[in-house]
Amino acid sequence: MTVDVSAAGPIVSTAGKAEPSIRKAPPRIGSRIGAVVRWALLILFSLLFLYPFAWLLAASFKPRGQVFDNALIPQTFQPQNYADVWAELPLVNWVGNSLLIAILAAGFVTVSSSLVAWGFAYYRFPGRTALFGVVLATMMLPGAVTLVPQYLIWNNLHLVGTNIPLWGMNLFGSAFYIFLQRQFFLGLPRETFEAARVDGVGHWGMFWRMVFPLSIPSFIIVFLFEFQASWNNLQAGLIYLNAGSETGYTVPLGIASAMTRYSPTNGGHGDYQFVMVAALLVTLPMLILFAFGQRYFIEGVATQGRKG
């Protein structure tokens, strides 16, 4: 007996039957509109933030009399400003002074604040919480409250007119950085340090050989914050350096003095283009610093506040 297979049609195995392909649904119109709106807002806010920098860049290439015409494309292109500014202003001295002060201030406050923060994070002693609350309470004091006492201290030490007060105040830590560092240290495994203490590692050895390598992002974030704050600190320069010569000025104080010098009301000729060039050039260290420390900057901000 024969069976006509051709009449029965092809035999299809249900066990090996291929699953129908699942097509992705096309994005809905609402999601597309939302994405377009988000990108438009991001571009808009980016342009708003970049406008002052673009205005400064354009003004630095303009001749006298056209600096404040608010044109983003100079009517007269004058790149000679970048060569003449070095003879007009002691910019090298200002940058050198600010760089020295910023490095010392950032370095001292990073180390001193970290030592205090490690004490609050690891060691347990009576009144620790209350003492830490007092440290945090100092952040509530306005800067004007401590301004006069600080000036009197440095004046009695005969250091007014030098750059020592601009970085010497950071020898004793900062409440804000102590708080940040303490929050980071609380996220470190305490058992590791307890084991190190059992193995005979001292307090200083534990901090420098264990805490520091494990907390490099937090150290860098504090250093970057303080470096930027010290670099842009005009008030301290006005108070403690105003009695010195112009070559001893910092960048913010020097640019402020140049604005006064070139003002027509003070007998100046209105050569504000040199001020714009100087302001643009002194932003480069901040851009370079952020470019090299961006990874640590983001990592440090992301891990602050983590608790173990």
Sequence and secondary structure as in RCSB ss.txt:
>XXXX:A:sequence
MTVDVSAAGPIVSTAGKAEPSIRKAPPRIGSRIGAVVRWALLILFSLLFLYPFAWLLAASFKPRGQVFDNALIPQ
TFQPQNYADVWAELPLVNWVGNSLLIAILAAGFVTVSSSLVAWGFAYYRFPGRTALFGVVLATMMLPGAVTLVPQ
YLIWNNLHLVGTNIPLWGMNLFGSAFYIFLQRQFFLGLPRETFEAARVDGVGHWGMFWRMVFPLSIPSFIIVFLF
EFQASWNNLQAGLIYLNAGSETGYTVPLGIASAMTRYSPTNGGHGDYQFVMVAALLVTLPMLILFAFGQRYFIEG
VATQGRKG
>XXXX:A:secstr
    HHHH     STT            HHHHHHHHHHHHHHHHHHHHHHHHHHHHHHHTTS TT TTS  SS S
S  TTHHHHHHHHS HHHHHHHHHHHHHHHHHHHHHHHHHHHHHHHH   TTHHHHHHHHHHGGGS HHHHHHHH
HHHHHHTT TTSSHHHHHGGGG  HHHHHHHHHHHTTS HHHHHHHHHTT  HHHHIIIIIHHHTHHHHHHHHHH
HHHHHHT HHHHHHHTTTS GGG  HHHHHHHHHHHH GGGT    HHHHHHHHHHTTHHHHHHHHHHHHHHHHH
HHHTT   
